[in-house]
Structures are given as structure tokens and as C-alpha cells.
Amino acid sequence: MCKVDINLIFELLEYILPIAVFELYSILNTGLKEKYMSVIVFSTPTCSWCRKLKSFLKQNQVRFKDIDVSKDAAAMRDMVRKSGQRGVPQMWINNKPIVGFDEKKITKELKNA
């Protein structure tokens, strides 16, 4: 028979419970879709449309990861492989590529993500 240390169980619960409550609160507060949506922006520092796209995302409180493809050759290759396009800006919403800054298309995709 395996003995269980009840004090150890309570210590674990004291550690785990606040984390679980915080995660549940976040999901209820922001919605499950928003919490787990992945948005990646591929850009270059000299691209004015890239700046407009990132500004649009920030104004709409969309979290995103920005990758400068002028400094990351592997990311550039991956971007071209996925979209077939070399131009920026590009963004992937849950791994679905969108080439260029089309506000209506981006808004639609964000809502459907």
C-alpha cells in the first residue's frame, strides 16, 4: 500500500490552485479564441505598410510576434515557402498566411481565428 503525505498534497494545491484560477479567469475574461490565437508578422524596418499593419494590430489589442526577415534568412525562407510570396508585410493568423495589409481581410480572419 502506498502512503500519501497529506501535507505534500496541500502544499501542491497551494501552488497549483492560484495558477489554475488565474488561467480560468483569463479564459473567461478574454475568451478562449483570443487567449490561444497565434499571430506572426513578417516585416522589415524600412517597410511603411509593415508599420501600418503593426500599428493596426496594436490599436486593436492583438498580440503578435514580429519577425524582421531582413535579419532572419530562415524566417524569410519559411515565409516564402508558406505563402509563395517574398513581399512584406505578411502575417500568419493561426498559421494561415495573409500577404499585404488588407484591413478588411485581416479583421475577418481575426474574428474567425
C-alpha angles and dihedrals in degrees: 000000000000117000117219121208104225091197090058090052091052091048090052092048091051088055100040102038098066090049092049092047091049092050092048091048090050092051093048093044100046102022126249094264095055094045094056101032114123118212122177123181121201111202148144127228094243096050112107092192089054090056090049091051093050091046090051091051092048092048089053092046094241113156113224142167114234118211119191103215091190087071101031113062093177091055090048091053091048091048092051092045092052100042104021088229132106097194126101148257098057127158134189119211108195088340094309111124125229116186118209131000108296105159095195094049093046092049091050093049092047090053091049095045 
